[in-house]
Amino acid sequence: MRRQVAALAVVLALAGCGSGGPDPARSPAALPSSAAQATPAGAAGTGFQPGAPGAGDPYFSTYGNGGYDVASYQLKVRYDPAANQLTGTATIKATATANLSRFNLDLAGLTVQSVTVDGMAATSVRDKSELVITPARGLARGKSFTVTIAYGGQPGPINPAQVTGGFLRSGDGAVAIGEPESASAWFPVNDHPSDKATYTIEVTVPEGVSALSNGVLAGRSTSGGWTTWRWAEKAPMASYLVLLAIGDYRVTTGEHDGKPVVTAVAASLPAGGSAERALARTTEITDFLATKFGPYPFDAYGGIVIDDERVSYALETQTRPVYGPDFFDGAVDPSWVVAHELAHQWYGDSVSVRQWRDIWLNEGFATYAEWLWDEHQGGPSVAQSFDLAYRRSNDAIWRVSAGDPGSGNLLSRAVYQRGAMTLQALRMTVGDDTFFRILKTWAAEKRGGNGDTGEFIALAERLSGKSLRSLFDAWLYKRSQPPLPS
Ligand SMILES: [Zn+2]
């Protein structure tokens, strides 16, 4: 994610899950007492326990869920922009990682009509943004199972008090984006980056309206005044990187290196303007970044500029970042933000955080990519950008630990600036060749998976042959400005 420059110092108001706010779901406010107990599960016998209502993230206890691992989501949704009415079916294939008597999915608002597990009717209750599903039979550890959920209603922001993330309705359509969570605003999901999965996303909208999402456009068909757009993302994807943009867009398609390129600009923005010119550089910038980070990790390219003033940020939605309109209305060349979001395709999307605490592995790297891009374009060198960041940094950013910023500072300036400075300090310590070998190896070894700071440090030590704990400690964690590396 990248905020507009002027807003960088503003801490993003997180769209917190389970932090209150009206829950429009017509569902029980609390679980029946029987559901709170471990249920002996059919013939499976004892030892079957409820899955945890969170994935164990120390920053966001209710995000995601425990006890299973999702392999794929098949989403079929129909959205009527005029009525803000969504109906959907989610088919989720998963594997139990514990003996489960029941398990949770995350779903903010909306109403569940029916749930089956392996074709058999299952019971479900709602507890705020948790959807608690009890299958007819317990799910033994290691068992693959398929959950099918029919649902619908009027989707909205995840936290109605902070309309920056979730499902945001606009004049002619809607956009579903947001970090650290957004997916649960429009489909039932294990909403945490530690459980990545593949997706097929079918979106049916009125004929003439565009429905854009991640990955490859696998088909499009129209019937009875409605058009269905079929998208497929075969690489594992974290749920906050799932994109939905519906509305009147100028869509451009092409091909690069044998892979499809789909870019789109809201039709309400000036044709042929700054937004289109910046998006047209998507593959050029990706190719440049590939020289630094290794091969581009996905099967499709793209980007979408939306026209929604509530979105004053850009987000690295997988294969196709979304950019708010503010980046393209000034005199400044906006290609820096394209470089930032495209760098996330390696760091954030292909290699994802396992816990939100490690967010610098996304934002520090993407900020560093801005410096690389500036240098490539004949602007300040990376060393100059580092120097400026170091000299201009104030106490505030050194008081926040970039390696453990706390949930309230997740997307704060310290994470971006200290994160990028940490990488330059590493480069100054290990040398250029080893530094870029570390970046490429991190992307290659963790491709499609998750990583954490400890693993990154271990890799840097392995490839450099140096002890680097104190360097990372000073630049990432300590609450004071470190001296320049000698
Ligand atoms: Zn970012």
Residues whose N, C-alpha, C, O or C-beta is under 5 A from the ligand:
A	BS01	ZN	M1 R2 E363 A366
